[in-house]
Amino acid sequence: MSLSPCFVGIDVAKDHLDICLRRDGRERRLQVETSPAGLVSLIGQMKRAGPALIVLEATGGYERRPMQALQRAGFAVARLNPRQARDFARAEGTLAKTDRLDAAVLARYAQAMQPRPTEPVAGDLQRLRALIIRRRQVIAARKAEACRMAQCPYDDLKAMIAEALERLQAELVQLNRMIKALIKQNPSMQRRCARLQSLPGLGPITAATLIAEMPELGSLGKKQSAALIGVAPLACESGKWRGRRRCQGGRKTLRDTLYMAALSAATRTNSPLAAFYSRLRQAGKPAKLALVAVMRKLIVTANALIRDDKLYLA
């Protein structure tokens, strides 16, 4: 007699993984370390259980190593937004929160919702993503040091801060070179980057960021691509009441990047996007709302360009 499917939830911490295996309404708990030996033990446990789906939360990057190890071993793994897991827990009446409880919630989520498995990320794409993240960190550190410089009243400390700013600027220049070199040596990335850079307002770094952090680009519908960034206006209605539509959710880092691209396209170029922005402003729309509309046009068009393998023709 064949066994019913097994669903697994994994709560990821820095030093250990709490695991819940759920089959036929029964749950079994495990815990392994996040060390290489612990991941080998995890793979062995999963091979014995034969799960239909494994779900883990995004946990500030700590989830990457176990997720990649499981994907390399051939398991279907879905990475879940923590907000979705928490909302599911509240919906089923689970208000307490511990690592063991979270693993069980994720296992029940896997069984009830069966989310689409996260696609494995290729080696070059992983490196590009790491470079983009480090570049973002350097820019944030440079901004913080500049603020400290403005507030510091002592010349000797200002000199130290100035040295730190020089180092950060040199690192930023080096990261930009590394990003461009990586894209140049990968024909697929180079082609995608060329398609994206044909759009007004999208420079090489913005294009690289979209490639690294939105690998789904080109395989989505219009509404899906806008929702994934968080620029799709969501309805808020009940009965006869009609509330104001709002944009929410989505990938914030991509939204921030796309905002600057939209600002450039709308105000510094002579393009259809600039004309579109101008029409919205003349119709009385607030500047920020008009810019979000430009962002939506940008990502929808970018998705179509990658899908159809075409350059943007104004």
C-alpha positions, 0 to 999 in steps of 0.5 A, a space after each residue: 500500500 502506498 504511503 500518503 504524501 509527506 510535507 516538511 516545514 523547516 524553521 531556520 535559525 543561525 545555528 540550527 534547523 527545526 524540522 517538522 515532517 507531516 504525514 497522515 495528520 501525524 507530525 514528527 520533529 527533528 533538529 539538526 545543526 546548520 553546519 556541513 555535517 548537519 546539512 548532510 544529516 538533513 539530506 539523509 533524513 529527507 531521503 528516508 522521508 521522501 517529502 512531496 514538498 519542503 517549505 522554509 521561511 526567508 530568514 535574512 539569508 540564513 535559509 540559503 545554504 539549507 535550501 540550496 543543499 536540498 535543491 541540489 539533492 533533488 527536493 522540491 523546496 518553496 521559500 515562503 515570505 514570513 508574513 504569509 506563514 504568520 498569517 496562516 498561523 493566525 488563521 488556524 488559531 496558532 498565536 504562540 510562536 516558537 521554533 518548533 511551532 513555526 516548523 509545524 505551521 510551515 509543514 501544515 502550510 505546505 500541505 494545505 497551500 502547496 506553494 510553487 517550489 522555488 526555482 534553483 538559482 544558477 551559479 553565475 546568478 547567485 554570484 551576481 545576486 551576492 555582488 548586488 547585495 554587497 553593493 547595496 550594503 556599501 551604499 548604505 554604509 557610505 550614506 551613514 558615514 557621510 551623515 556622521 561626517 556632517 555631525 562630527 565636530 572634531 577634525 581628527 575624527 573627520 579625517 578618519 571618517 573621510 578615509 572610511 568614505 574613500 575606502 567605501 567609494 573604492 569598493 563601490 567602483 570595484 563592485 561596479 566593475 565586477 558586476 559588469 565583468 560577470 555579465 559580460 562573460 555570461 551570454 544569457 545575462 548579457 543579452 537580457 541586460 541589453 534588452 533591459 537597458 534599451 528602456 529609458 531610465 534603466 542603466 547597467 546596474 539597474 538592469 543587473 539588479 533586475 536580472 539578479 533579484 527578479 529571475 522570473 522576469 519574462 515568464 510573468 503576466 502583466 499583473 503578476 510582474 507589477 504585483 511582484 514589485 509591489 506597484 499593482 494597485 489592489 482593490 479595497 471594496 466591500 458591498 457598495 463601499 469603494 475604498 481607495 486602491 493602494 499598492 502594497 507588498 512586493 520586493 522592496 529593494 527592487 521597488 526602490 531601484 525601479 523608483 529611481 529608474 522611473 524618476 529618470 525616465 519620467 523627468 530626464 528623457 524625451 520618451 513615451 514614458 516622460 509623455 505618459 508621466 506628463 499627461 498624468 500630472 496635467 490630469 491632476 495626479 500627484 507626482 508620486 502616484 504618477 511615478 508609481 504608474 511609470 514604474 508599473 509601465 517600466 516593469 510590465 514593458 521589461 517583462 515583455 521585452 525579456 519574454 519576446 527577446 526584443 529591444 525597446 523601440 520608442 
